[in-house]
């Protein structure tokens, strides 16, 4: 498994002008580590620039001055995703210098922005936006999250999600991973809702 790291923008290097046409035209999902609890502020700025973003959140009721209010609360502190070209992702890192760090990966001794496969991101969004209670953030991506049986959920709130089944606290839970970024575990899923995958 590749090692993934966070690096500030100034450590990203492209030798011999190796930014390709795809870098300028193809959009991917990218992940940001956001400092000082500013995920919603960054989300708003990206929205103004017409850049799609996603923050794994749950709705929580709070009481302020005797008034009940439903607010969005990040499920995973300091983490957000956005969709753009690789070139724009690098510009976003520069635009929000000292507020965010773009997740990167190593390729040929260089650090390049970590693009997230569409299918992986779709499954992650399906699970983390389901509104289901009991979803648990398991921290950074880890080889142990790939040990269980690979399955697809064929019924229920997580229908369509794919991942590995692990036993956590005596329950079968689906582990959904964004490679190099994070992993989450769903609430309990009945065995009959699961279909083995090759």
Secondary structure as GFF3:
##gff-version 3
##sequence-region A 1 198
A	DSSP	beta_strand	4	6	.	.	.	ID=ss1
A	DSSP	three_ten_helix	9	11	.	.	.	ID=ss2
A	DSSP	three_ten_helix	15	17	.	.	.	ID=ss3
A	DSSP	alpha_helix	21	25	.	.	.	ID=ss4
A	DSSP	beta_strand	27	34	.	.	.	ID=ss5
A	DSSP	alpha_helix	39	48	.	.	.	ID=ss6
A	DSSP	beta_strand	53	54	.	.	.	ID=ss7
A	DSSP	beta_strand	57	64	.	.	.	ID=ss8
A	DSSP	beta_strand	67	74	.	.	.	ID=ss9
A	DSSP	beta_strand	79	85	.	.	.	ID=ss10
A	DSSP	alpha_helix	86	95	.	.	.	ID=ss11
A	DSSP	beta_strand	100	107	.	.	.	ID=ss12
A	DSSP	beta_strand	110	113	.	.	.	ID=ss13
A	DSSP	alpha_helix	118	128	.	.	.	ID=ss14
A	DSSP	beta_strand	136	137	.	.	.	ID=ss15
A	DSSP	three_ten_helix	143	146	.	.	.	ID=ss16
A	DSSP	beta_strand	149	153	.	.	.	ID=ss17
A	DSSP	beta_strand	162	168	.	.	.	ID=ss18
A	DSSP	beta_strand	171	178	.	.	.	ID=ss19
A	DSSP	beta_strand	182	185	.	.	.	ID=ss20
A	DSSP	three_ten_helix	191	193	.	.	.	ID=ss21
A	DSSP	beta_strand	194	196	.	.	.	ID=ss22
###
